[in-house]
């Protein structure tokens, strides 16, 4: 198997973690990337084997408005800093995957600057999509162009132009030769040109052994992207959504159904990049109504089919909410590692244990998945010969799990268990879980953990939590209410216009309309639609209906 098939990933948004200025003054280099070296040692102690870090290259603001693809953002340091950082990661057994923003550039990218200066005479006018010199934009350029997400800050590349494709491919070759990286996470892969991604896969097969391509895909049929001619993996947003809402709603059927649906469609879920939070969504500790669910959520993250990833700081159980107006600052914060490591932290303890178990028990990476027990509040399955069980109930439970006869041991809490007549009896505490490993197969021993994040369960009908809608307005909603529905009630939407002319709310409403034609629209469907606030992804989604 390739290294990424058994990887445990960690995700860092460096501009936030290093507390870089929000805007780039293009002044002198500030060597903030060097501050991350202690984090590498922290990752090694967690058992991390892969680091996804980015965006890293020169940009004007948040990193995704790239202005120079071949220079580390000067707010983080120099190319030598990045070269040394990757080398240090490799010395600690950690592969490095960079954020690749190939769908669009910032307005200060050399090709776009030339277009602004020379207009029709620019040799780069075909580097961007639908440049129209009979139009204008909010910057007063005297022309318009396609963008990503409705933001003219992000000018969309024409990936059917061989010159653009060649430029991006030469950039990848540069990154490999200069920094010795091990793979790429393709930003907005769900709207990238498919021929472009096929060409990237061909390149990946030649630049370095086992060079990994993972794409950001929010909605869609994952097998369109994950196959031998395209990408190795995509982000599993469907499982991400199911993991927190399946616990908030005490509904393990949602999680199991999400997994079974993809497997029935031919998706090998073991190739998908699994996560419970990242730089675009709220922290898992914030999203959980009952904070005690943090532990069973993470047991499933590491044990369900998929490549597990932890977002920086979430191993400490920190909170992070999207602010009013949609600011991501709180979910991309600067953190002090020394302060976080002071004292005991049950969340950190659990991630360390799960990371160790995942690395030693290879069945959790490559083992076949078989569902064994499923109720709204209890869930058990088998990965190879490893048994996994979780309980989202606020009370204790007893499970009778079908399995092979023999002796098992609890990897998380300790204890010996014996299965006879094809069943194993397991007692689980409130909001807890266990991983059972056959005694006959392994002699490894794990340090038992305590239950993570003890906190009283949220009562039904309690105070409504604030919700940030697609428009950035904060409202309140219960678990069954839809922020999208409330927004539409306040502002009726025009769904007769072409999809390309619709805003985010209109596209969301159009998707719900399409779903309604295919059958009843559940509250869960409404929440899924409301959670997607990326216009290009919504446009792709609404066009996918037959």
DAUR-V397563 format. One record per backbone hydrogen bond with DSSP energy under -1.0 kcal/mol. CO is the residue of the C=O (numbers start at 1). NH is the residue of the N-H. E is the energy in kcal/mol with one decimal. If there is no record, write none. Layout:
BEGIN
co:nh:e
CO:NH:E
CO:NH:E
END
This chain:
BEGIN
co:nh:e
2:5:-1.2
3:6:-1.0
8:49:-2.6
8:50:-1.8
9:310:-1.8
10:52:-2.9
11:312:-2.7
12:54:-1.8
13:17:-2.4
14:18:-2.6
15:20:-2.6
16:19:-1.5
30:32:-2.2
32:35:-2.2
33:36:-1.9
34:37:-1.3
36:40:-1.4
37:41:-1.3
38:42:-1.9
39:43:-2.7
40:44:-2.1
41:45:-1.8
42:46:-1.5
43:47:-1.1
43:48:-2.3
49:95:-2.6
50:10:-1.9
51:97:-3.3
52:12:-2.4
53:99:-1.1
56:73:-3.1
58:67:-3.4
58:68:-1.6
60:24:-2.4
65:60:-1.2
66:106:-3.1
71:58:-2.5
73:76:-2.9
73:77:-1.4
74:30:-3.1
76:33:-2.9
78:82:-1.6
79:83:-2.5
80:84:-2.5
81:85:-2.3
82:86:-2.5
83:87:-2.0
84:88:-2.3
85:89:-2.3
86:90:-2.5
87:91:-2.1
88:92:-1.0
89:94:-2.5
90:93:-1.8
95:51:-3.1
96:182:-3.2
97:53:-2.5
98:185:-2.9
100:102:-1.1
100:187:-2.4
103:157:-2.4
105:155:-1.9
106:109:-1.3
109:113:-2.5
110:114:-2.0
111:115:-1.7
112:116:-2.3
113:117:-2.0
114:118:-3.0
115:119:-1.9
118:121:-2.4
119:122:-2.1
122:125:-1.1
124:127:-2.1
127:158:-2.8
129:146:-2.6
132:135:-1.2
132:144:-1.9
137:140:-2.0
144:132:-2.3
146:156:-2.4
148:151:-1.8
151:154:-2.0
154:148:-1.5
155:105:-2.2
156:129:-2.0
157:159:-1.1
158:161:-1.7
161:165:-2.1
162:166:-2.6
163:167:-2.2
164:168:-2.4
165:169:-2.4
166:170:-2.6
167:171:-1.8
168:172:-2.1
169:173:-2.3
170:174:-2.2
171:175:-2.7
172:176:-2.3
173:177:-2.6
174:178:-3.1
175:179:-2.1
176:180:-1.4
182:212:-2.0
183:98:-2.0
184:214:-2.7
185:100:-3.0
186:216:-2.6
188:191:-1.9
193:197:-1.8
194:198:-2.2
195:199:-2.2
196:200:-2.0
197:201:-2.2
198:202:-2.1
199:203:-2.0
200:204:-3.1
201:205:-1.8
203:206:-2.0
203:207:-1.9
208:211:-1.4
212:184:-2.7
213:232:-1.8
213:233:-1.5
214:186:-3.1
215:235:-2.1
216:190:-1.6
221:224:-2.5
222:225:-1.5
222:226:-2.6
225:231:-2.9
227:230:-1.7
231:227:-1.1
233:215:-2.3
234:273:-2.8
235:237:-1.5
236:240:-2.1
237:241:-2.3
238:242:-2.1
239:243:-2.7
240:244:-1.3
241:245:-2.2
242:246:-2.4
244:248:-2.6
245:249:-2.5
246:251:-3.4
247:250:-1.2
251:254:-1.1
252:256:-2.4
253:257:-2.8
254:258:-2.1
255:259:-2.0
256:260:-2.8
257:261:-2.7
258:262:-1.5
259:263:-2.1
260:264:-2.6
261:265:-1.1
262:267:-2.5
263:266:-1.6
267:269:-1.2
268:271:-2.4
269:272:-1.3
272:307:-3.4
273:236:-2.8
283:287:-2.0
284:288:-1.6
290:293:-2.3
291:294:-1.7
293:297:-2.4
294:298:-1.8
295:299:-2.3
296:300:-2.1
297:301:-2.0
298:302:-1.9
299:303:-1.4
300:304:-2.7
307:274:-2.1
308:9:-3.0
310:11:-2.5
311:314:-2.4
313:316:-1.7
313:318:-1.0
314:317:-1.5
320:283:-2.1
323:326:-2.5
327:323:-2.0
329:332:-1.0
336:340:-2.1
337:341:-2.1
339:342:-1.0
345:349:-2.3
346:350:-2.0
347:351:-2.3
348:352:-2.5
349:353:-2.0
350:354:-3.0
351:355:-2.9
352:356:-2.1
353:357:-2.6
354:358:-2.8
355:359:-2.0
356:360:-1.9
357:361:-2.9
360:362:-1.1
361:364:-2.0
362:365:-1.7
362:366:-2.4
363:367:-1.8
368:384:-2.1
370:382:-2.6
373:380:-2.7
376:252:-1.5
377:392:-2.6
378:375:-2.9
379:390:-2.4
380:372:-2.6
380:373:-2.2
381:388:-2.6
382:370:-2.0
383:386:-2.4
386:383:-2.8
387:436:-3.2
388:381:-2.3
389:434:-2.4
390:379:-1.9
393:431:-2.2
397:428:-2.4
399:426:-2.7
401:424:-1.7
406:419:-3.1
407:439:-2.5
408:417:-3.0
409:437:-2.2
412:449:-2.8
415:410:-2.5
417:408:-3.4
419:406:-1.8
420:423:-1.4
422:403:-1.5
423:420:-1.8
424:401:-3.1
426:399:-3.1
428:397:-2.3
432:391:-2.7
434:389:-2.4
435:411:-3.2
436:387:-2.5
437:409:-1.9
459:462:-1.6
465:477:-1.3
467:475:-2.4
469:472:-2.0
472:325:-1.9
473:469:-2.5
475:467:-2.3
482:486:-1.7
483:487:-2.3
484:488:-2.3
485:489:-1.9
486:490:-1.7
487:491:-2.0
498:501:-1.6
499:502:-1.8
503:507:-2.3
504:508:-2.5
505:509:-2.3
506:510:-2.3
507:511:-2.2
508:512:-2.2
509:513:-2.1
510:514:-2.1
511:515:-2.8
512:516:-2.2
513:517:-1.1
522:526:-2.0
523:527:-2.3
524:528:-2.3
525:529:-2.2
526:530:-2.6
527:531:-1.9
529:532:-1.0
534:538:-2.4
535:539:-2.7
536:540:-2.2
537:541:-2.3
538:542:-2.9
539:543:-1.6
541:544:-1.2
END
